Amino acid sequence: MRRPPRPPSPQGRGFSRNTERPPAGEARRGPPAEATPGGMLWLHGLHSVAAALANPARRLRRLLLTSDAHKEISARLPPPWRIQPELAERAHFAAFLPEDSVHQGAALLVEALEPLDIHDAIDAGPGPILVLDQVTDPRNVGAILRSAAAFGASAVVMQDRHAPPETGALARAASGALELVPMIRVVNLARALDELKKHDCWVVGLDGTAPTTLAQAGLAGRRVALVLGAEGEGMRRLTREGCDELARLPISDRMESLNVSAAAAVALYELGRM
């Protein structure tokens, strides 16, 4: 016997109700994990999901939305989209997202972005390139991507190891910028700096002990690759030696340093004024 047709969704056509099967990657026992088998991940939050829907390079697998989230994203990015959304209750998201996820009723299962190399950073545009030396906190990397998009940086370069993977938490912190700014991973950061120099990038390491401030470094008219080290330890020796010069931000003596994502934002703003 055939089932009767489903009643129309309150959001209109193309919006089905998810009641029968758990999302791909759902953990049936134990806490949910952000990564799923096959190199896929769940993005969550209105900004992250809307940006991924608008990114033609992003491969989409499954979209779950509450009714309110569907209205919000539709206002930002009018349908039709490349994937049909499924209606889900807010409580259902806890089954496949980490407990502390601020998902806002939106989750999108995607494939990881295609890997890029250092030449993609060079060719991405005229803006500065950010180079991260062992910045491991995904929230910091996400915030740096957000500042990079806001202030016109062309790419963010980091190591393949000692750097966070592409996750929903990183994308949430980036507030959509993961889809806008190329994030490039390299095996050897020192070799990447050498390659940037060969293509007329002036490599500046941000160091709180440098005698010269970023504004005093005479960078107007140059394409800058700005290197930021991990909080506490700063840049490693080989990374520091690979810089053309070191510069600092002029902060008050009352504070020893800035959070690395805050330093990136201030430095990018300063570069934009030159």
Number of C-alpha atoms within 10 A of each C-alpha: 3 4 5 6 6 8 8 12 13 9 14 8 9 14 18 19 17 16 11 6 7 14 19 15 20 18 17 10 7 7 14 17 18 20 20 18 8 9 11 21 23 28 29 29 23 24 23 26 29 23 21 22 22 14 15 11 11 16 18 18 16 16 22 28 29 22 19 14 20 20 14 18 19 15 10 12 14 10 13 9 12 12 15 16 21 18 23 20 14 17 9 16 24 16 19 22 25 16 12 8 15 14 24 17 23 30 29 26 23 21 17 18 16 9 11 14 15 21 13 15 24 21 11 15 13 14 21 26 27 26 25 25 23 22 22 18 16 21 17 20 26 26 24 25 32 23 23 28 20 14 19 17 26 23 26 24 25 26 20 15 13 12 17 19 16 21 19 28 25 24 29 25 22 27 22 25 26 26 24 17 22 23 24 20 22 17 12 13 21 17 14 21 22 14 15 21 17 10 12 13 20 21 25 24 26 26 22 18 11 14 11 16 18 21 17 10 13 10 14 12 7 15 19 22 28 25 27 24 20 16 17 9 8 20 21 12 8 10 20 22 13 19 20 14 16 22 20 21 20 12 12 8 7 6 7 8 17 14 11 23 21 15 17 24 19 16 19 23 16 14 21 14 8 11
